Amino acid sequence: MPQLRSHANHYERQLKAAANRAGIGHIGTHAMRHTDIRTTLNIYGDVVTDEMLEAHSKVVGLALNGAQTERKSS
């Protein structure tokens, strides 16, 4: 494991140096996880379940109906 940490430290130093040269400023390694939509979808795409989609629909419905109710009572 120490060798893996050494490689990670090297990568972080190189990334920071490149960001500074490019004038970007501070950038963390986590930002690189979201540079490719396929990577993001492969990692997080399976997280959304049917139950979560159903819950989302209910919350949106309640929010919209609540907003309409508030408008009518004003």
C-alpha positions as protocol buffer text, in pm:
chain_id: "A"
residue {
  index: 1
  type: MET
  ca { x: 0 y: 0 z: 0 }
}
residue {
  index: 2
  type: PRO
  ca { x: 282 y: 253 z: 60 }
}
residue {
  index: 3
  type: GLN
  ca { x: 385 y: 227 z: -305 }
}
residue {
  index: 4
  type: LEU
  ca { x: 28 y: 300 z: -416 }
}
residue {
  index: 5
  type: ARG
  ca { x: 21 y: 611 z: -193 }
}
residue {
  index: 6
  type: SER
  ca { x: 354 y: 718 z: -340 }
}
residue {
  index: 7
  type: HIS
  ca { x: 208 y: 697 z: -691 }
}
residue {
  index: 8
  type: ALA
  ca { x: -99 y: 891 z: -579 }
}
residue {
  index: 9
  type: ASN
  ca { x: 118 y: 1163 z: -427 }
}
residue {
  index: 10
  type: HIS
  ca { x: 320 y: 1186 z: -748 }
}
residue {
  index: 11
  type: TYR
  ca { x: 2 y: 1215 z: -953 }
}
residue {
  index: 12
  type: GLU
  ca { x: -137 y: 1487 z: -724 }
}
residue {
  index: 13
  type: ARG
  ca { x: 186 y: 1687 z: -748 }
}
residue {
  index: 14
  type: GLN
  ca { x: 188 y: 1660 z: -1127 }
}
residue {
  index: 15
  type: LEU
  ca { x: -179 y: 1759 z: -1149 }
}
residue {
  index: 16
  type: LYS
  ca { x: -128 y: 2063 z: -927 }
}
residue {
  index: 17
  type: ALA
  ca { x: 179 y: 2171 z: -1124 }
}
residue {
  index: 18
  type: ALA
  ca { x: -8 y: 2138 z: -1455 }
}
residue {
  index: 19
  type: ALA
  ca { x: -307 y: 2332 z: -1317 }
}
residue {
  index: 20
  type: ASN
  ca { x: -79 y: 2610 z: -1199 }
}
residue {
  index: 21
  type: ARG
  ca { x: 96 y: 2627 z: -1538 }
}
residue {
  index: 22
  type: ALA
  ca { x: -244 y: 2643 z: -1708 }
}
residue {
  index: 23
  type: GLY
  ca { x: -357 y: 2921 z: -1476 }
}
residue {
  index: 24
  type: ILE
  ca { x: -646 y: 2714 z: -1340 }
}
residue {
  index: 25
  type: GLY
  ca { x: -540 y: 2733 z: -978 }
}
residue {
  index: 26
  type: HIS
  ca { x: -628 y: 2464 z: -727 }
}
residue {
  index: 27
  type: ILE
  ca { x: -775 y: 2144 z: -865 }
}
residue {
  index: 28
  type: GLY
  ca { x: -821 y: 1822 z: -675 }
}
residue {
  index: 29
  type: THR
  ca { x: -796 y: 1469 z: -806 }
}
residue {
  index: 30
  type: HIS
  ca { x: -1167 y: 1412 z: -743 }
}
residue {
  index: 31
  type: ALA
  ca { x: -1249 y: 1660 z: -1018 }
}
residue {
  index: 32
  type: MET
  ca { x: -1099 y: 1420 z: -1268 }
}
residue {
  index: 33
  type: ARG
  ca { x: -1366 y: 1159 z: -1192 }
}
residue {
  index: 34
  type: HIS
  ca { x: -1628 y: 1376 z: -1359 }
}
residue {
  index: 35
  type: THR
  ca { x: -1443 y: 1467 z: -1677 }
}
residue {
  index: 36
  type: ASP
  ca { x: -1595 y: 1181 z: -1878 }
}
residue {
  index: 37
  type: ILE
  ca { x: -1973 y: 1132 z: -1868 }
}
residue {
  index: 38
  type: ARG
  ca { x: -1929 y: 761 z: -1937 }
}
residue {
  index: 39
  type: THR
  ca { x: -1714 y: 723 z: -1627 }
}
residue {
  index: 40
  type: THR
  ca { x: -1966 y: 911 z: -1416 }
}
residue {
  index: 41
  type: LEU
  ca { x: -2256 y: 704 z: -1549 }
}
residue {
  index: 42
  type: ASN
  ca { x: -2065 y: 379 z: -1503 }
}
residue {
  index: 43
  type: ILE
  ca { x: -1994 y: 466 z: -1140 }
}
residue {
  index: 44
  type: TYR
  ca { x: -2318 y: 633 z: -1037 }
}
residue {
  index: 45
  type: GLY
  ca { x: -2568 y: 513 z: -1299 }
}
residue {
  index: 46
  type: ASP
  ca { x: -2666 y: 197 z: -1113 }
}
residue {
  index: 47
  type: VAL
  ca { x: -2743 y: 391 z: -796 }
}
residue {
  index: 48
  type: VAL
  ca { x: -3079 y: 516 z: -922 }
}
residue {
  index: 49
  type: THR
  ca { x: -3341 y: 251 z: -854 }
}
residue {
  index: 50
  type: ASP
  ca { x: -3705 y: 229 z: -957 }
}
residue {
  index: 51
  type: GLU
  ca { x: -3801 y: 315 z: -600 }
}
residue {
  index: 52
  type: MET
  ca { x: -3588 y: 630 z: -613 }
}
residue {
  index: 53
  type: LEU
  ca { x: -3749 y: 735 z: -943 }
}
residue {
  index: 54
  type: GLU
  ca { x: -4094 y: 679 z: -794 }
}
residue {
  index: 55
  type: ALA
  ca { x: -4004 y: 881 z: -483 }
}
residue {
  index: 56
  type: HIS
  ca { x: -3865 y: 1160 z: -702 }
}
residue {
  index: 57
  type: SER
  ca { x: -4188 y: 1174 z: -902 }
}
residue {
  index: 58
  type: LYS
  ca { x: -4394 y: 1195 z: -583 }
}
residue {
  index: 59
  type: VAL
  ca { x: -4181 y: 1477 z: -442 }
}
residue {
  index: 60
  type: VAL
  ca { x: -4199 y: 1673 z: -767 }
}
residue {
  index: 61
  type: GLY
  ca { x: -4576 y: 1620 z: -779 }
}
residue {
  index: 62
  type: LEU
  ca { x: -4616 y: 1741 z: -422 }
}
residue {
  index: 63
  type: ALA
  ca { x: -4393 y: 2042 z: -484 }
}
residue {
  index: 64
  type: LEU
  ca { x: -4580 y: 2142 z: -799 }
}
residue {
  index: 65
  type: ASN
  ca { x: -4924 y: 2085 z: -650 }
}
residue {
  index: 66
  type: GLY
  ca { x: -4821 y: 2277 z: -338 }
}
residue {
  index: 67
  type: ALA
  ca { x: -4701 y: 2566 z: -552 }
}
residue {
  index: 68
  type: GLN
  ca { x: -5031 y: 2566 z: -744 }
}
residue {
  index: 69
  type: THR
  ca { x: -5230 y: 2555 z: -419 }
}
residue {
  index: 70
  type: GLU
  ca { x: -5033 y: 2851 z: -282 }
}
residue {
  index: 71
  type: ARG
  ca { x: -5097 y: 3051 z: -599 }
}
residue {
  index: 72
  type: LYS
  ca { x: -5471 y: 2981 z: -586 }
}
residue {
  index: 73
  type: SER
  ca { x: -5502 y: 3089 z: -222 }
}
residue {
  index: 74
  type: SER
  ca { x: -5316 y: 3418 z: -280 }
}
